[in-house]
Amino acid sequence: MNTKLKITETVFRDAHQSLLATRMKTEDMLPIAEKMDQVGYHSLEMWGGATFDSCLRFLNEDPWERLRSIRKVVKNTKLQMLLRGQNLLGYKHYADDVVSEFVKKSVYNGIDIIRIFDALNDLRNLETTLKVTNKEGGHAQCAISYTISPVHNLQYYVDKAKEMENLGANSICIKDMSGILTPYIAYDLVKQLKQAVKIPIDLHTHYSSGIASMTYLKAIEAGVDIIDTAISPLALGTSQPPTEPIVAALKDTPYDTGMNLELLSEIADYFRPLRDKYLKEGLIDPKVLGVDANTLIYQVPGGMLSNLISQLKQQNKLDKFEEVLAEVPRVREDLGFPPLVTPMSQMVGTQAVFNVIMGERYKMVPKEIKDYVGGLYGQPTIPIKEEIQKAIIGNKELITDRPANHIPPQLESLKNEMKEYMEQEEDVLSYALFPQVAMNFFKQRWAEKYKIESTLYNEEEKTHPV
């Protein structure tokens, strides 16, 4: 039996998304990419999540060009991305034609593995992505958003994994976005999943609460196939556990990764000054480098806690913090125990703040919560009680089928809206996800190109006078 552990390296995506707000530039990735290709990683997670938005919004980079340029250098290691199912990389559901085209272009430009998840674990929201990934020859890894609640027990996760395998998933990821999966629960969960499904199991967690490396060790003993780690200068805190100590801990055991520690050390040497540069630029908040064990007490992700504090500060109601913390689990129960992952964590938190500040529950309800209760996001873990439904959306009829069934095709009209700025087929997808941000990027790209061309023209005029 081959028990060799495989490792997905997250430094090009989740590590810098977690520590420095996704601001790592492609020019900082390319010089080390070839060396990383020699390590023997299972995959390099380098695209998706918030990288797409960040490239266009903050770095004046084309995310598609980032993918192509890394693909040119990385010839032996699989490239991986994170995709939010029917939400793709945006914050709402898109039509099936946009989702299909996005997946096609991702695989065409160099993505091998697409990790697909849905904030509600509603598998209907993964169907289109999953089908097209398989059709295009990509590896579809379905992720289960891990959370803790009276209804999220081991059997719930085992049932989800079986459904995912039946839908055509090539592997399954336990996605512990809050760092709340404890070591012995991880052992039992992985053991049961390995018995229930035949496809590989990947475990993804964050170091936020301080237990992640211990959780990985127990999961490895239970037979997990792949884990996600980050090279040490950009590990720990709200990022992943560090790669090198795990490799060293498993050396000469049945789980030996076979990776070369000297080579990993050279890679770490490259990222160390980069991290210092980002710290100096103020892109890394020292707060995200520590451990926040409150996550284990409140079962609330670190990012959600800081959001609550900032919302209360704006209202001058920081004295209500404990009250809001107590209200969060009540709202979550009212809403059918959604996992506290984007966008549900923000939505539940905001509703809890409103309930406390207004002094009356559900007196003020954000549009997103109304849409969620109305079925536009998908199915809650358990049905929402009738009286809560009434309080939030009155007698409005619920959508009970797949939300994307209610979205007409969008691709052709999107093409028409931005065709004068289109330089590559992928541009329409950038525009579909982030219309305003992409349009600003296109205009800037056009201006820079035009400036270069007019400079050449002027130089020519000077050299060859008429």
Secondary structure, DSSP 8 states (H G I E B T S, - for coil): -----EEEE-TTTHHHHHHSTT---HHHHHHHHHHHHTS--SEEEEEETTHHHHHHHTS---HHHHHHHHHHH--SSEEEEEE-GGGTTSSS---HHHHHHHHHHHHHTT--EEEE--TT--GGGTHHHHHHHHHTT-EEEEEEE---STT--HHHHHHHHHHHHHHT-SEEEEE-TTS---HHHHHHHHHHHHHH-SS-EEEE--STTS-HHHHHHHHHHTT--EEEEB-GGG-STTS--BHHHHHHHHTTSTT-----HHHHHHHHHHHHHHHHHHHHTT-S-GGGGS--THHHHH---HHHHHHHHHHHHHTT-GGGHHHHHHHHHHHHHHTT---S-TTHHHHHHHHHHHHHHHSSTTSS--HHHHHHHTTSS---SS---HHHHHHHHTT-----S-GGGGS---HHHHHHHHGGG-SSTTHHHHHHH-HHHHHHHHHHHHHHHHHHHHHHHHHHHHHS--
